[in-house]
Amino acid sequence: MKLLLLGANGQVGWELQRSLAPLGELICLSRASTDFCGDFLNPTGLAQKVHNIKPDVIINAAAYTAVDKAESDIASAYTVSADAPAAIVQAAHVVGACLIHFSTDYIFNGSGTKAWTETDTPAPLSVYGASKLQGEQAISVSGVRRLIFRTSWVYAARGGNFAKTMLRLAKERDTLSVINDQIGAPTGADLLADITAHGISRLMASYQLSGIYHLAAAGETTWHGYAQHVFAQARLLGVDLKCKAENVVEIPTSAYPTPIQRPLNSRLDCSKLKSIMSVYLPDWQIGVNRMLNEIL
Ligand code: NDP
């Protein structure tokens, strides 16, 4: 089996390089690939690469993920997160490839307290969310065999993430104010990558599994709860922080204005994935603890 991984150097892409390697011949493209076109600002070039490589499976881990910047860089956000996936899926159709794609809880408006299901109506609050929705819609209507995984609050040991930022600030300050009214589940890029590899095997065995799946770690927390957990765990690992878990002050989203309105309710109902793909989703703390063990 020939697999083409796009966006290979992002959080998820990097973990996919590991998890996909045993499945077959893996070709990785990133923006930095000079010999191949990996630039999502050039959808035509990307499609041409798919025609040339003729993979069995395309895995797209690239997206315009600078959510605040997307508000002022609208054209690029749509090209990368909507037009490029549309061009890729058209090419996938021609060469007969399956497509694996990632989307986000930001396609929802974050209202209510119920976990979002795959059939709930999207209503993005931001350019990032709207561009991601347009990308997944182009794939959904294509007829191509596909898996679209909507996830939330992704972290990885590699690159920057919320936990690392909090740890840096906690070494400098006695107290920190962190948002307590956005609710979701921190989800490891390694978990996403492992379930993607599992999903590809399942999709190859049964094309009827095509569709959208919500995929996040089990349980839920707020950014405040996440920060407290990180500090408590860091302390257990012997890291000296000025700001202790009990000194993290809860603030509402309204006290921390950003260019975009972030969804308050990012809960994802993952029961479809669990029942159809027979996967177990571990509690979010397990993956976060593992990541902390790795970076501290
Ligand atoms: P990252 O920001 O870590 O990675 C995104 C990747 O996209 C990077 O490798 C980046 O390349 C690449 N990319 C961006 N613009 C271009 C471009 N013009 N040409 C080629 N590559 C480009 O994101 P994640 O790994 O966290 O995200 C993976 C998927 O998960 C995305 O679809 C995202 O929307 C989704 N998701 C992410 C969440 C999160 O909290 N991060 C939450 C929910 C969903 P480069 O390395 O060169 O910058």
Residues whose N, C-alpha, C, O or C-beta is under 5 A from the ligand:
A	BS01	NDP	G7 A8 N9 G10 Q11 V12 G13 S30 R31 G38 D39 F40 L41 A61 A62 A63 Y64 T65 V80 F102 S103 T104 D105 T151 S152 W153 V154
